[in-house]
Amino acid sequence: AASFDAHNFTGIWDPAPFMQPKGEVNPLDLGGHPNPLPPFTPAGEATYLANAKFIAAGAVLDCDPFGTSRNFFTPRPFEILLTRDRLLQHFEYYDNWREIWTDGRKIPADVDPEYMGYSIGGWDGDTFVVDSAAYNGKAFLTWQGFPISESMHQTERWQRVDQDTLKIVFTFDDPKNYAKPWSITGFWKLKRDWVLDAHPCTLAAIKEYDDRVNHADKLPGLGYGKPDKK
């Protein structure tokens, strides 16, 4: 086997959802009521059900950033770039960027909450540990509409388990929405000789998507343009 640097994540990583352990919450399970569900609080469950209803009604896409976790849980790759003081993630979907500070700073107490939160990272042996907080509570945790509040604290443990495989264990601690912290294990495979096909979200692209997909499904969103001619 080729030798590799366990501390170097540089490259493009493609999701490998088939590797996710059975029995965990599956962030890509879009079939109706996903199973299993996270350990919701009553408030968290109510928010999730409202979000799920909104999504099922053909929720019109918007260009808000997806937040840190939902960006990971898409069927599209991301690129990792290392700089002197941070690790940068460039997500193909919607051309979202995330920075994880690696210069030893703490999460500032007075930082403004954001969709992507504020992330810091450091090494625990061969595991890169990322802490994220300062979320604005406006993003979804996953495509199913699992909620995030401003109290969300997200931890990630990254391991390059072999030359071609990145494993990340996410732990979500949000006492407003979840009765206890809970985890998802994700895997990604290295994509060689690949260039991200990253398209920013634009109103024109949303209109085109609506014309192509939502009109065909008779879903809301017809206000963007004229209905398709039959």
C-alpha positions in Angstrom: 0.0 0.0 0.0 1.2 3.5 -0.8 2.4 5.4 2.3 0.3 8.5 3.1 0.5 11.4 5.6 -2.4 10.9 8.1 -2.1 14.6 8.9 -2.7 15.8 5.3 -6.3 15.9 4.0 -5.4 17.9 0.8 -7.5 16.8 -2.2 -11.0 16.2 -3.4 -13.2 13.9 -1.4 -16.3 12.2 -2.7 -19.0 10.9 -0.3 -19.2 7.1 0.2 -22.6 6.7 2.0 -22.6 3.0 1.4 -19.8 2.8 4.1 -22.0 4.4 6.8 -22.7 2.0 9.7 -26.2 0.5 9.7 -28.5 1.6 12.5 -27.3 5.2 12.6 -29.3 8.3 11.6 -28.9 8.4 7.8 -28.5 12.1 6.6 -29.3 11.1 3.0 -32.5 9.1 3.8 -35.1 11.1 2.1 -37.8 8.6 1.9 -40.8 9.9 3.9 -40.2 9.7 7.7 -36.5 8.7 8.1 -35.6 5.9 10.4 -34.0 6.0 12.9 -34.6 9.6 14.0 -32.4 11.6 16.3 -33.3 11.9 20.0 -35.5 15.0 19.6 -36.8 17.1 22.5 -40.5 17.9 22.1 -39.6 21.3 20.8 -37.0 19.8 18.4 -39.5 17.3 17.1 -42.1 20.0 16.5 -39.6 22.1 14.5 -38.5 19.0 12.5 -42.1 18.1 11.6 -42.8 21.7 10.5 -39.5 21.7 8.4 -40.3 18.4 6.9 -43.8 19.6 5.8 -42.2 22.7 4.3 -39.7 20.5 2.3 -42.4 18.1 1.2 -44.5 21.0 -0.1 -41.7 21.7 -2.6 -39.9 24.3 -0.6 -38.5 26.9 -3.0 -34.7 26.8 -2.9 -32.9 29.8 -1.6 -29.2 30.8 -1.7 -28.6 30.8 2.0 -25.4 28.8 3.0 -26.2 25.2 4.0 -24.3 25.3 7.3 -21.5 23.0 8.2 -23.2 19.6 8.6 -25.7 19.8 5.7 -22.8 20.7 3.3 -21.1 17.4 4.2 -24.3 15.4 3.7 -24.8 16.1 0.0 -24.1 13.6 -2.8 -21.4 15.9 -4.1 -17.6 16.2 -3.3 -15.6 18.8 -1.4 -12.0 19.9 -1.7 -9.6 20.5 1.2 -6.9 23.1 1.0 -4.4 23.6 3.8 -2.9 27.0 4.6 -0.6 28.2 7.4 -3.3 29.0 9.9 -6.4 27.2 8.7 -7.9 24.3 6.8 -10.3 25.4 4.0 -13.2 23.3 2.7 -14.6 24.1 -0.7 -18.0 22.4 -1.2 -19.0 21.7 -4.7 -22.7 22.2 -3.9 -23.6 25.9 -4.1 -19.8 26.8 -4.1 -19.9 27.1 -0.2 -16.6 27.7 1.7 -15.8 26.9 5.3 -12.7 27.8 7.2 -11.4 25.8 10.2 -8.9 27.8 12.2 -5.8 25.8 13.2 -3.6 28.5 14.8 -4.6 27.6 18.4 -7.3 30.3 18.9 -10.5 29.6 20.8 -14.0 30.3 19.5 -14.4 34.0 20.4 -17.1 34.8 22.9 -18.4 37.8 21.0 -18.5 36.3 17.5 -21.6 37.0 15.4 -23.7 33.8 14.8 -23.5 32.6 11.2 -25.0 29.9 8.9 -21.6 28.2 8.9 -20.8 28.8 12.5 -17.2 29.4 13.7 -14.8 26.4 13.5 -11.5 25.7 15.2 -9.4 22.5 14.8 -6.4 20.8 16.3 -4.7 17.4 16.5 -5.3 14.6 18.9 -2.8 12.0 17.7 -3.8 11.2 14.1 -7.3 12.5 14.7 -8.1 16.1 13.6 -10.7 17.4 16.1 -13.0 20.2 14.9 -15.2 22.3 17.3 -17.9 24.5 15.8 -20.4 26.9 17.5 -21.9 30.3 16.9 -24.6 29.1 14.6 -27.5 31.4 13.7 -30.1 28.6 14.0 -31.4 29.3 10.4 -29.9 26.3 8.6 -31.0 22.7 8.6 -28.7 20.1 10.0 -29.6 17.7 7.2 -31.7 17.6 4.0 -34.6 16.1 6.0 -34.9 19.4 8.0 -33.4 18.3 11.3 -33.2 21.6 13.2 -30.3 23.6 14.6 -30.6 26.3 17.3 -28.1 28.9 18.3 -27.0 26.6 21.1 -25.7 23.9 18.7 -22.2 22.8 19.4 -20.8 20.5 16.7 -17.8 18.3 17.1 -16.0 16.4 14.2 -13.3 13.8 14.5 -11.5 13.4 11.2 -9.3 10.4 10.4 -7.5 9.5 7.2 -7.9 5.8 7.7 -6.0 4.9 4.6 -4.6 6.5 1.4 -8.1 6.9 -0.1 -10.5 7.0 2.8 -11.5 9.9 5.1 -13.7 9.1 8.1 -15.5 11.8 10.0 -17.6 11.3 13.2 -20.0 14.2 13.8 -21.4 14.8 17.2 -24.3 17.2 17.6 -25.0 18.8 21.0 -28.0 21.1 20.9 -30.1 20.8 24.1 -32.9 22.9 22.7 -33.7 20.4 19.9 -32.1 17.1 21.1 -32.5 15.3 24.4 -28.8 14.2 24.3 -25.8 14.5 22.0 -25.9 12.1 19.1 -23.6 11.2 16.2 -23.3 10.4 12.5 -20.3 8.6 10.9 -19.5 9.7 7.4 -16.9 8.4 4.9 -15.4 10.0 1.8 -13.1 8.6 -0.9 -10.2 10.5 -2.5 -11.0 11.6 -6.1 -7.9 11.8 -8.2 -7.6 14.0 -11.3 -10.9 15.7 -10.5 -11.9 19.4 -10.6 -14.8 20.6 -8.6 -17.8 21.6 -10.7 -18.8 24.3 -8.2 -21.7 26.5 -9.2 -22.7 29.4 -7.0 -26.4 29.6 -6.2 -28.1 32.3 -8.3 -31.7 33.4 -8.8 -31.5 32.4 -12.5 -30.3 28.9 -11.6 -33.1 28.5 -9.1 -35.6 29.7 -11.7 -34.2 27.2 -14.2 -34.4 24.4 -11.6 -38.0 25.4 -10.7 -39.0 25.4 -14.4 -37.4 22.0 -15.0 -38.3 20.2 -11.8 -41.0 21.9 -9.7 -43.3 22.8 -12.7 -43.1 19.2 -13.8 -44.2 18.1 -10.3 -46.9 20.8 -10.0 -45.2 22.0 -6.9 -45.1 25.6 -5.6 -42.6 28.0 -7.0 -44.4 28.8 -10.3 -44.1 32.5 -9.5 -40.5 32.6 -10.8 -41.6 32.5 -14.4 -44.3 31.4 -16.9 -45.4 27.8 -16.6 -44.0 25.3 -19.1 -46.0 25.2 -22.3 -47.5 21.8 -23.0 
